[in-house]
């Protein structure tokens, strides 16, 4: 890896991973400190810090105050997930895709949203709800809040034809996300939209997407009964 002013945190992460997987750095071995790695790799110390922090979250490094950073003795496997484009997900299954915008308005956000966005209670944000269909059958309800204090231009964007899911993936850079999996009993409205009965068990994905320390959007995806999620280790 050449020392270049353009070296970014992903480059640093890739180099550290290479040293771990080739056993240049053995399990349990202490690795050079951030300042030394920054000099060696030709980047800022904060760049190294972000790369090492990410690898620690992946289970490849063990970071402890005063004790320094070591290669994990038993690296933990992590599931690989990405933000899916719902339309592509449906079409990849060989099904036709249809989209219906249910609502798009500025309104006071619930407490869980304003807390995540670090905003005052009752802050008004963009709320978008939509239904995605596969072969004319309900597939998933998209219930999304968008942080328009960071992206005020989105108040002028119409999601009537292109979903917020697709528009944001095409136009809004992000650094990372938090994903939670759960289940809920269908409300009367959800049951109506998903063509099922009230209180039917439904699979739910809740996701917050971030740009550095700023939360950009929160979405709850409520899937049709029987939906399965596949990922890889």
DAVEN-V454378 format. One record per run of one state. SS is the DSSP state (@ for helix, = for strand, . for the rest). FROM is the first residue (numbers start at 1). TO is the last residue. If there is no record, write none. Layout:
BEGIN
ss = {SS,SS}
from = {FROM,FROM}
to = {TO,TO}
END
This chain:
BEGIN
ss = {.,@,.,=,.,@,.,@,.,=,.,=,.,=,.,@,.,=,.,@,.,=,.,=,.,@,.,@,.,=,.,@,.,=,.,=,.,=,.}
from = {1,9,22,30,31,34,42,45,58,61,65,68,72,80,81,86,93,97,109,111,117,124,135,137,147,152,157,164,172,176,186,188,194,201,212,214,224,232,233}
to = {8,21,29,30,33,41,44,57,60,64,67,71,79,80,85,92,96,108,110,116,123,134,136,146,151,156,163,171,175,185,187,193,200,211,213,223,231,232,233}
END
